[in-house]
Amino acid sequence: MPSKIHVAMLVYVAALAACSSPSPRLPAPEKTITQAARTGSDKGVEVVLYALGLVDTGYRFGGKNPEAGLDCSGMVSHIYQSTLGLKVSGSAADIARQSRPIERQDLRPGDLVFFNTSNRAFSHVGIYIGDARFVHAPSSNGKVRIDRLADRYYAQRYEAARTLFD
């Protein structure tokens, strides 16, 4: 019997397919976030889907819930608690200490990516969603958003990949 996550993803993919029409003049589309998320574990998919639902949520330094606003570590803590009941707390550096290091090429949806954005190690964290993209709550722009690991700013500040999964 399919899980709720699988059913929700199938409905989402079907809705996307119904709204799209291929154009022969455009290059082949990149792998979608949903397609990338399907290659991860069920837990990772659940984390990614929840994280995507927070895109455009307001930023707030020290924020730990979407209603008041989120900062990067508060976003990660909120998502893991809400989806998996996993208590992850503290700063980005604290979350790094609570997670297990993995190689960048081993990133799966739901894993964590860390950056040095304040001239100190592990000062920013995001959730990897697949296709070399991540969801995070940066103080710039004031909202939770999706960015690429290859974007110049983040590529220059990339610190490590870590996981909270087995």
ZADO-1210 file (C-alpha; in nm, 4 decimals, padded with zeros to 6 digits):
<atoms>
<atom x="00.0000" y="00.0000" z="00.0000" code="MET" pos="1"/>
<atom x="00.1522" y="00.3369" z="-00.0965" code="PRO" pos="2"/>
<atom x="00.2313" y="00.5819" z="00.1823" code="SER" pos="3"/>
<atom x="00.0675" y="00.9240" z="00.2073" code="LYS" pos="4"/>
<atom x="00.3906" y="01.0801" z="00.0845" code="ILE" pos="5"/>
<atom x="00.3985" y="00.8668" z="-00.2284" code="HIS" pos="6"/>
<atom x="00.0338" y="00.9409" z="-00.3039" code="VAL" pos="7"/>
<atom x="00.0879" y="01.3152" z="-00.2494" code="ALA" pos="8"/>
<atom x="00.3911" y="01.3117" z="-00.4765" code="MET" pos="9"/>
<atom x="00.2029" y="01.1255" z="-00.7499" code="LEU" pos="10"/>
<atom x="-00.0816" y="01.3777" z="-00.7330" code="VAL" pos="11"/>
<atom x="00.1694" y="01.6647" z="-00.7466" code="TYR" pos="12"/>
<atom x="00.3565" y="01.5164" z="-01.0430" code="VAL" pos="13"/>
<atom x="00.0299" y="01.4458" z="-01.2249" code="ALA" pos="14"/>
<atom x="-00.0836" y="01.8044" z="-01.1699" code="ALA" pos="15"/>
<atom x="00.2453" y="01.9369" z="-01.3028" code="LEU" pos="16"/>
<atom x="00.2233" y="01.7093" z="-01.6062" code="ALA" pos="17"/>
<atom x="-00.1316" y="01.8229" z="-01.6791" code="ALA" pos="18"/>
<atom x="-00.0233" y="02.1885" z="-01.6816" code="CYS" pos="19"/>
<atom x="00.2808" y="02.1485" z="-01.9004" code="SER" pos="20"/>
<atom x="00.3201" y="02.1214" z="-02.2722" code="SER" pos="21"/>
<atom x="00.6581" y="02.0440" z="-02.4261" code="PRO" pos="22"/>
<atom x="00.8071" y="02.2908" z="-02.6695" code="SER" pos="23"/>
<atom x="01.0351" y="02.1543" z="-02.9398" code="PRO" pos="24"/>
<atom x="01.2403" y="02.4769" z="-02.9434" code="ARG" pos="25"/>
<atom x="01.3272" y="02.4740" z="-02.5732" code="LEU" pos="26"/>
<atom x="01.6110" y="02.2647" z="-02.4319" code="PRO" pos="27"/>
<atom x="01.5157" y="01.9588" z="-02.2300" code="ALA" pos="28"/>
<atom x="01.4018" y="02.0674" z="-01.8826" code="PRO" pos="29"/>
<atom x="01.6227" y="01.9992" z="-01.5856" code="GLU" pos="30"/>
<atom x="01.5200" y="01.7271" z="-01.3475" code="LYS" pos="31"/>
<atom x="01.2458" y="01.8704" z="-01.1273" code="THR" pos="32"/>
<atom x="01.2752" y="01.8929" z="-00.7527" code="ILE" pos="33"/>
<atom x="00.9987" y="01.6354" z="-00.7155" code="THR" pos="34"/>
<atom x="01.1784" y="01.3918" z="-00.9449" code="GLN" pos="35"/>
<atom x="01.5010" y="01.4428" z="-00.7513" code="ALA" pos="36"/>
<atom x="01.3221" y="01.3992" z="-00.4200" code="ALA" pos="37"/>
<atom x="01.1789" y="01.0639" z="-00.5304" code="ARG" pos="38"/>
<atom x="01.5301" y="00.9183" z="-00.5435" code="THR" pos="39"/>
<atom x="01.5800" y="00.9789" z="-00.1703" code="GLY" pos="40"/>
<atom x="01.4449" y="00.7956" z="00.1278" code="SER" pos="41"/>
<atom x="01.0865" y="00.8377" z="00.2438" code="ASP" pos="42"/>
<atom x="01.2112" y="01.0485" z="00.5347" code="LYS" pos="43"/>
<atom x="01.4104" y="01.2712" z="00.3026" code="GLY" pos="44"/>
<atom x="01.1143" y="01.3160" z="00.0717" code="VAL" pos="45"/>
<atom x="00.8944" y="01.4139" z="00.3642" code="GLU" pos="46"/>
<atom x="01.1531" y="01.6696" z="00.4797" code="VAL" pos="47"/>
<atom x="01.1878" y="01.8153" z="00.1278" code="VAL" pos="48"/>
<atom x="00.8142" y="01.8450" z="00.0669" code="LEU" pos="49"/>
<atom x="00.7654" y="02.0236" z="00.3989" code="TYR" pos="50"/>
<atom x="01.0626" y="02.2528" z="00.3284" code="ALA" pos="51"/>
<atom x="00.9209" y="02.3452" z="-00.0131" code="LEU" pos="52"/>
<atom x="00.5982" y="02.4454" z="00.1589" code="GLY" pos="53"/>
<atom x="00.7931" y="02.7046" z="00.3584" code="LEU" pos="54"/>
<atom x="00.9337" y="02.8873" z="00.0550" code="VAL" pos="55"/>
<atom x="00.8525" y="03.2610" z="00.0838" code="ASP" pos="56"/>
<atom x="00.8085" y="03.2382" z="00.4624" code="THR" pos="57"/>
<atom x="00.9516" y="03.5512" z="00.6213" code="GLY" pos="58"/>
<atom x="01.3004" y="03.5631" z="00.7742" code="TYR" pos="59"/>
<atom x="01.3494" y="03.6501" z="01.1389" code="ARG" pos="60"/>
<atom x="01.6774" y="03.6262" z="01.3279" code="PHE" pos="61"/>
<atom x="01.6333" y="03.3573" z="01.5938" code="GLY" pos="62"/>
<atom x="01.2973" y="03.2613" z="01.4409" code="GLY" pos="63"/>
<atom x="01.1843" y="02.9065" z="01.5075" code="LYS" pos="64"/>
<atom x="00.8321" y="02.8952" z="01.3626" code="ASN" pos="65"/>
<atom x="00.6807" y="02.9977" z="01.0291" code="PRO" pos="66"/>
<atom x="00.4187" y="03.2282" z="01.1823" code="GLU" pos="67"/>
<atom x="00.6802" y="03.4550" z="01.3419" code="ALA" pos="68"/>
<atom x="00.9534" y="03.3977" z="01.0815" code="GLY" pos="69"/>
<atom x="01.2482" y="03.1621" z="01.0507" code="LEU" pos="70"/>
<atom x="01.6228" y="03.1819" z="01.0456" code="ASP" pos="71"/>
<atom x="01.8329" y="02.9034" z="00.8912" code="CYS" pos="72"/>
<atom x="01.8756" y="02.6878" z="01.2001" code="SER" pos="73"/>
<atom x="01.5210" y="02.7543" z="01.3175" code="GLY" pos="74"/>
<atom x="01.3925" y="02.6411" z="00.9783" code="MET" pos="75"/>
<atom x="01.5898" y="02.3143" z="00.9940" code="VAL" pos="76"/>
<atom x="01.4797" y="02.2522" z="01.3550" code="SER" pos="77"/>
<atom x="01.1156" y="02.3221" z="01.2738" code="HIS" pos="78"/>
<atom x="01.1125" y="02.0980" z="00.9656" code="ILE" pos="79"/>
<atom x="01.2780" y="01.7979" z="01.1298" code="TYR" pos="80"/>
<atom x="01.0567" y="01.8275" z="01.4397" code="GLN" pos="81"/>
<atom x="00.7380" y="01.8691" z="01.2360" code="SER" pos="82"/>
<atom x="00.8049" y="01.5923" z="00.9849" code="THR" pos="83"/>
<atom x="01.0005" y="01.3299" z="01.1752" code="LEU" pos="84"/>
<atom x="00.9602" y="01.4255" z="01.5405" code="GLY" pos="85"/>
<atom x="01.3390" y="01.4654" z="01.5512" code="LEU" pos="86"/>
<atom x="01.4683" y="01.7258" z="01.7952" code="LYS" pos="87"/>
<atom x="01.7446" y="01.9246" z="01.6303" code="VAL" pos="88"/>
<atom x="01.8306" y="02.2469" z="01.8066" code="SER" pos="89"/>
<atom x="02.0743" y="02.5304" z="01.8383" code="GLY" pos="90"/>
<atom x="02.2747" y="02.7246" z="01.5849" code="SER" pos="91"/>
<atom x="02.3889" y="02.5990" z="01.2465" code="ALA" pos="92"/>
<atom x="02.7187" y="02.4964" z="01.4105" code="ALA" pos="93"/>
<atom x="02.5258" y="02.3062" z="01.6806" code="ASP" pos="94"/>
<atom x="02.3238" y="02.1271" z="01.4126" code="ILE" pos="95"/>
<atom x="02.6484" y="02.0370" z="01.2351" code="ALA" pos="96"/>
<atom x="02.7709" y="01.8721" z="01.5564" code="ARG" pos="97"/>
<atom x="02.4442" y="01.6735" z="01.5829" code="GLN" pos="98"/>
<atom x="02.4723" y="01.5405" z="01.2271" code="SER" pos="99"/>
<atom x="02.7020" y="01.2955" z="01.0500" code="ARG" pos="100"/>
<atom x="02.9447" y="01.4102" z="00.7788" code="PRO" pos="101"/>
<atom x="02.8912" y="01.2793" z="00.4260" code="ILE" pos="102"/>
<atom x="03.0632" y="01.3458" z="00.0959" code="GLU" pos="103"/>
<atom x="02.9094" y="01.6107" z="-00.1257" code="ARG" pos="104"/>
<atom x="02.8499" y="01.3579" z="-00.4044" code="GLN" pos="105"/>
<atom x="02.6511" y="01.1450" z="-00.1571" code="ASP" pos="106"/>
<atom x="02.3944" y="01.4182" z="-00.0810" code="LEU" pos="107"/>
<atom x="02.0352" y="01.2955" z="-00.0885" code="ARG" pos="108"/>
<atom x="01.7166" y="01.4987" z="-00.0522" code="PRO" pos="109"/>
<atom x="01.6670" y="01.5935" z="00.3121" code="GLY" pos="110"/>
<atom x="02.0396" y="01.6075" z="00.3934" code="ASP" pos="111"/>
<atom x="02.1995" y="01.9268" z="00.5207" code="LEU" pos="112"/>
<atom x="02.4399" y="02.1650" z="00.3504" code="VAL" pos="113"/>
<atom x="02.6542" y="02.4070" z="00.5495" code="PHE" pos="114"/>
<atom x="02.8220" y="02.7308" z="00.4541" code="PHE" pos="115"/>
<atom x="03.0673" y="02.9788" z="00.6022" code="ASN" pos="116"/>
<atom x="02.8777" y="03.3056" z="00.5552" code="THR" pos="117"/>
<atom x="02.9991" y="03.4961" z="00.8617" code="SER" pos="118"/>
<atom x="03.3719" y="03.4235" z="00.8608" code="ASN" pos="119"/>
<atom x="03.3129" y="03.1269" z="01.0898" code="ARG" pos="120"/>
<atom x="03.2648" y="02.7613" z="01.0126" code="ALA" pos="121"/>
<atom x="02.9100" y="02.6269" z="00.9878" code="PHE" pos="122"/>
<atom x="02.7456" y="02.9677" z="01.0165" code="SER" pos="123"/>
<atom x="02.4607" y="02.8886" z="00.7723" code="HIS" pos="124"/>
<atom x="02.2605" y="02.5715" z="00.6989" code="VAL" pos="125"/>
<atom x="02.0116" y="02.4634" z="00.4345" code="GLY" pos="126"/>
<atom x="01.8252" y="02.1475" z="00.3362" code="ILE" pos="127"/>
<atom x="01.9337" y="01.9752" z="00.0160" code="TYR" pos="128"/>
<atom x="01.6365" y="01.9106" z="-00.2140" code="ILE" pos="129"/>
<atom x="01.8108" y="01.7431" z="-00.5077" code="GLY" pos="130"/>
<atom x="01.9349" y="01.8655" z="-00.8447" code="ASP" pos="131"/>
<atom x="02.2163" y="02.0604" z="-00.6694" code="ALA" pos="132"/>
<atom x="01.9592" y="02.2881" z="-00.5002" code="ARG" pos="133"/>
<atom x="01.8789" y="02.3644" z="-00.1395" code="PHE" pos="134"/>
<atom x="01.6111" y="02.5414" z="00.0649" code="VAL" pos="135"/>
<atom x="01.7296" y="02.7861" z="00.3267" code="HIS" pos="136"/>
<atom x="01.6382" y="03.0978" z="00.5221" code="ALA" pos="137"/>
<atom x="01.8993" y="03.3611" z="00.4373" code="PRO" pos="138"/>
<atom x="01.8914" y="03.6985" z="00.6070" code="SER" pos="139"/>
<atom x="01.9309" y="03.8644" z="00.2664" code="SER" pos="140"/>
<atom x="01.6067" y="03.8916" z="00.0696" code="ASN" pos="141"/>
<atom x="01.4124" y="03.8269" z="00.3911" code="GLY" pos="142"/>
<atom x="01.2429" y="03.5004" z="00.2876" code="LYS" pos="143"/>
<atom x="01.2927" y="03.1254" z="00.2764" code="VAL" pos="144"/>
<atom x="01.4024" y="03.0431" z="-00.0765" code="ARG" pos="145"/>
<atom x="01.5661" y="02.7892" z="-00.3068" code="ILE" pos="146"/>
<atom x="01.9204" y="02.8429" z="-00.4315" code="ASP" pos="147"/>
<atom x="02.1795" y="02.6392" z="-00.6211" code="ARG" pos="148"/>
<atom x="02.4978" y="02.5038" z="-00.4689" code="LEU" pos="149"/>
<atom x="02.6743" y="02.6259" z="-00.7833" code="ALA" pos="150"/>
<atom x="02.5608" y="02.9878" z="-00.7384" code="ASP" pos="151"/>
<atom x="02.8798" y="03.1883" z="-00.7005" code="ARG" pos="152"/>
<atom x="02.8064" y="03.3152" z="-00.3490" code="TYR" pos="153"/>
<atom x="02.7260" y="02.9700" z="-00.2086" code="TYR" pos="154"/>
<atom x="02.9901" y="02.7829" z="-00.4093" code="ALA" pos="155"/>
<atom x="03.2591" y="03.0073" z="-00.2582" code="GLN" pos="156"/>
<atom x="03.1238" y="02.9574" z="00.0944" code="ARG" pos="157"/>
<atom x="03.0299" y="02.5885" z="00.0846" code="TYR" pos="158"/>
<atom x="03.1563" y="02.4162" z="00.3995" code="GLU" pos="159"/>
<atom x="03.0232" y="02.0605" z="00.4214" code="ALA" pos="160"/>
<atom x="02.7441" y="01.8118" z="00.3652" code="ALA" pos="161"/>
<atom x="02.5982" y="01.6293" z="00.6629" code="ARG" pos="162"/>
<atom x="02.3029" y="01.4026" z="00.7341" code="THR" pos="163"/>
<atom x="02.0673" y="01.3233" z="01.0182" code="LEU" pos="164"/>
<atom x="01.9580" y="00.9984" z="00.8500" code="PHE" pos="165"/>
<atom x="02.1044" y="00.6514" z="00.9005" code="ASP" pos="166"/>
</atoms>
